[in-house]
């Protein structure tokens, strides 16, 4: 996956490899590796989960952050400044693709704008315009449009982009995509290097954030 961010605060690009295994019951296993980036502190970073334990290795810091999936979820919640306003606990998560589309169309007007080739396959280009009365004030204030590119054969997203808003521009594009090809279980394990500091996610102190 290629990631590009161009905001008033920073301009960042990266190429990332992601492996994942879906689980019907509970979180699935995954592995994320930063292959290339112009952001020095993220170079070589690896995040791995076997579905129960998570390891996040930062070569730049010489540290491995580790803990349970529940501890990582709690730590992420502490870093979401608008979590109370969004009331994520009350959000009804869609059970299937049809419900996901219905939920999406509650907040966006969708229109097909053409066809493009993404990750060596044909994709539909879809433009999503936020419905102002459905969006939180925090989001309508910054404006912008969302665009999606959907695989015509497998009906999976291949790219997503945010443009036209005061926050800048952001795009994620799949360069290669394989589904149900079989995954080596060794990808979802991590051996902590001997010369790094190990930090428990549950022991990390919350950081104050500002807009």
LINJOFEN-V563982 format. One record per pair of residues at least 4 apart in sequence whose C-alpha atoms are under 8 Angstrom apart, sorted by the first residue. I is the first residue (numbers start at 1). J is the second residue. D is the distance in Angstrom with one decimal. If there is no record, write none. Layout:
[[I,J,D] [I,J,D]]
This chain:
[[1,15,5.7] [1,16,5.2] [1,17,6.2] [1,18,7.7] [1,172,6.7] [1,173,5.5] [1,174,4.4] [1,175,5.4] [1,176,7.3] [2,13,7.5] [2,14,5.9] [2,15,4.6] [2,16,6.4] [2,172,5.7] [2,173,5.2] [2,174,6.3] [2,175,6.8] [3,13,5.5] [3,14,5.1] [3,15,6.2] [3,16,7.7] [3,170,7.7] [3,171,5.9] [3,172,4.6] [3,173,6.6] [4,11,7.7] [4,12,5.9] [4,13,4.5] [4,14,6.6] [4,170,5.8] [4,171,5.3] [4,172,6.6] [5,10,7.6] [5,11,5.5] [5,12,5.1] [5,13,6.3] [5,168,7.8] [5,169,6.0] [5,170,4.6] [5,171,6.6] [6,10,6.3] [6,11,4.4] [6,12,6.5] [6,168,5.6] [6,169,5.2] [6,170,6.3] [7,11,6.1] [7,167,5.8] [7,168,4.2] [7,169,6.2] [7,170,8.0] [8,167,6.8] [8,168,6.3] [12,37,7.5] [12,38,6.4] [12,39,6.4] [13,37,5.7] [13,38,6.1] [13,39,7.5] [14,34,7.2] [14,35,7.5] [14,36,5.4] [14,37,4.1] [14,38,6.8] [14,39,7.9] [15,34,6.3] [15,35,5.6] [15,36,5.0] [15,37,6.4] [16,32,6.9] [16,33,5.7] [16,34,4.6] [16,35,5.4] [16,36,7.0] [17,32,5.8] [17,33,5.3] [17,34,6.6] [17,35,6.9] [18,30,7.2] [18,31,5.6] [18,32,4.5] [18,33,6.6] [19,30,5.5] [19,31,5.1] [19,32,6.6] [19,183,8.0] [19,187,7.8] [20,28,7.1] [20,29,5.8] [20,30,4.2] [20,31,6.5] [21,28,5.5] [21,29,5.3] [21,30,6.2] [21,183,7.8] [22,27,7.6] [22,28,4.9] [22,29,7.1] [23,27,6.2] [23,28,4.8] [23,29,7.9] [26,51,7.7] [27,51,5.5] [27,52,7.8] [28,50,7.3] [28,51,5.0] [29,48,7.7] [29,49,5.2] [29,50,4.5] [29,51,4.5] [29,188,6.2] [30,48,5.9] [30,49,5.4] [30,50,6.7] [30,51,7.6] [30,187,7.9] [30,188,6.1] [31,46,7.4] [31,47,5.8] [31,48,4.4] [31,49,6.5] [31,187,6.5] [31,188,6.1] [32,46,5.7] [32,47,5.1] [32,48,6.4] [33,44,6.8] [33,45,5.9] [33,46,4.6] [33,47,6.6] [34,42,7.2] [34,43,6.3] [34,44,5.2] [34,45,5.4] [34,46,6.6] [35,43,7.4] [35,44,6.3] [36,43,6.7] [36,44,7.6] [37,42,7.1] [37,43,6.0] [38,43,7.7] [39,43,6.6] [40,60,7.4] [41,58,7.7] [41,60,5.4] [41,61,7.5] [42,58,7.1] [42,60,7.1] [43,59,7.4] [43,60,7.1] [44,58,7.2] [44,59,6.3] [45,56,7.5] [45,57,5.7] [45,58,5.0] [45,59,6.3] [46,55,7.9] [46,56,5.8] [46,57,5.1] [46,58,6.9] [47,54,7.2] [47,55,5.7] [47,56,4.3] [47,57,6.3] [48,54,5.7] [48,55,5.2] [48,56,6.5] [48,188,6.0] [48,189,6.8] [48,190,6.7] [49,53,5.5] [49,54,4.3] [49,55,6.4] [49,69,8.0] [49,188,5.8] [49,189,7.0] [50,54,7.0] [50,188,5.0] [50,189,6.3] [51,69,7.1] [52,68,5.7] [52,69,5.5] [53,66,7.2] [53,67,5.7] [53,68,4.5] [53,69,5.7] [54,66,5.5] [54,67,5.6] [54,68,5.9] [54,69,6.1] [54,72,7.5] [55,64,6.5] [55,65,5.7] [55,66,4.5] [55,67,7.0] [55,190,7.0] [56,64,5.4] [56,65,5.0] [56,66,6.3] [57,62,7.8] [57,63,6.0] [57,64,4.3] [57,65,6.4] [58,62,5.9] [58,63,5.5] [58,64,6.3] [59,63,6.7] [62,195,7.7] [62,196,5.0] [62,197,6.3] [63,196,5.2] [63,197,4.6] [63,198,5.8] [63,199,7.0] [64,192,7.2] [64,196,6.8] [64,197,6.2] [64,198,4.9] [64,199,6.1] [65,198,6.0] [65,199,4.8] [65,200,5.8] [65,201,5.9] [66,198,7.3] [66,199,6.3] [66,200,5.2] [66,201,5.6] [67,71,6.1] [67,72,6.6] [67,200,5.8] [67,201,5.3] [67,202,6.8] [68,72,6.3] [69,73,6.2] [70,74,6.2] [71,75,6.2] [71,201,6.4] [71,202,5.8] [72,76,6.2] [72,201,6.4] [72,202,7.8] [73,77,6.2] [74,78,6.5] [75,79,6.8] [75,201,7.2] [75,202,7.5] [75,206,7.5] [76,80,6.7] [77,83,7.2] [78,206,6.4] [79,206,7.5] [79,207,7.3] [79,208,8.0] [79,209,7.3] [81,209,7.1] [82,86,6.3] [83,87,6.1] [83,88,6.7] [84,88,7.7] [87,91,6.9] [94,99,5.1] [94,100,5.1] [94,103,7.4] [95,99,6.4] [95,100,7.4] [96,100,6.3] [97,101,6.3] [98,102,6.3] [99,103,6.1] [100,104,6.1] [101,105,6.2] [102,106,6.6] [103,107,7.3] [104,108,6.2] [105,109,6.2] [105,110,7.1] [106,134,7.4] [107,130,5.9] [107,131,5.5] [107,134,5.5] [107,135,6.6] [108,128,5.6] [108,129,5.2] [108,130,4.4] [108,131,5.3] [109,128,5.6] [109,129,5.1] [109,130,6.4] [109,131,6.6] [110,126,6.6] [110,127,5.7] [110,128,4.6] [110,129,6.5] [111,126,5.6] [111,127,5.3] [111,128,6.7] [112,124,7.0] [112,125,5.8] [112,126,4.5] [112,127,6.2] [113,124,7.8] [113,125,5.5] [113,126,5.8] [113,127,6.6] [114,124,6.1] [114,125,5.2] [114,126,7.6] [115,122,6.9] [115,123,5.6] [115,124,4.7] [115,125,5.5] [116,122,5.9] [116,123,5.3] [116,124,6.5] [116,125,6.7] [116,149,7.9] [117,121,5.3] [117,122,4.6] [117,123,5.8] [118,122,6.4] [118,123,6.3] [118,149,7.8] [118,158,6.5] [118,159,7.6] [118,173,7.7] [118,174,7.1] [118,175,7.1] [119,158,7.2] [119,174,5.8] [119,175,4.6] [119,176,5.0] [119,177,6.7] [120,175,7.9] [120,176,7.5] [121,151,7.0] [122,151,6.2] [122,152,5.9] [122,153,7.9] [123,149,5.7] [123,150,5.0] [123,151,4.4] [123,152,5.1] [123,158,7.6] [124,149,5.4] [124,150,5.1] [124,151,6.6] [124,152,6.2] [125,147,7.1] [125,148,5.9] [125,149,4.6] [125,150,6.7] [126,147,5.6] [126,148,5.1] [126,149,6.1] [126,150,7.7] [127,145,7.4] [127,146,6.1] [127,147,4.5] [127,148,6.5] [128,145,6.2] [128,146,5.0] [128,147,5.8] [128,148,7.7] [129,145,5.5] [129,146,6.7] [130,134,7.8] [130,135,7.0] [130,145,7.1] [131,135,6.4] [132,140,6.4] [135,139,6.5] [135,140,6.3] [136,140,6.5] [137,141,6.0] [138,142,7.2] [139,143,6.5] [142,165,5.5] [142,166,5.2] [142,167,6.5] [143,164,7.0] [143,165,4.6] [143,166,6.7] [144,162,6.7] [144,163,5.5] [144,164,4.3] [144,165,3.8] [144,166,7.4] [145,162,5.7] [145,163,5.5] [145,164,6.1] [145,165,7.2] [146,160,7.2] [146,161,5.7] [146,162,4.7] [146,163,6.6] [147,160,5.6] [147,161,5.1] [147,162,6.5] [148,157,6.8] [148,158,7.7] [148,159,5.8] [148,160,4.6] [148,161,6.6] [149,157,5.8] [149,158,5.5] [149,159,5.1] [149,160,6.4] [150,155,5.9] [150,156,5.5] [150,157,4.4] [150,158,5.7] [150,159,7.4] [151,155,5.0] [151,156,5.3] [151,157,6.1] [151,158,6.3] [158,173,6.2] [158,174,5.3] [159,171,7.3] [159,172,5.5] [159,173,4.3] [159,174,6.0] [160,171,5.7] [160,172,5.4] [160,173,6.6] [161,169,7.4] [161,170,5.5] [161,171,4.1] [161,172,6.4] [162,169,5.5] [162,170,5.1] [162,171,6.4] [163,168,6.7] [163,169,4.8] [163,170,6.8] [164,168,7.1] [164,169,7.1] [165,169,7.3] [183,187,7.6] [185,189,7.4] [192,196,7.7] [199,203,7.4] [199,204,7.6] [200,204,6.7]]
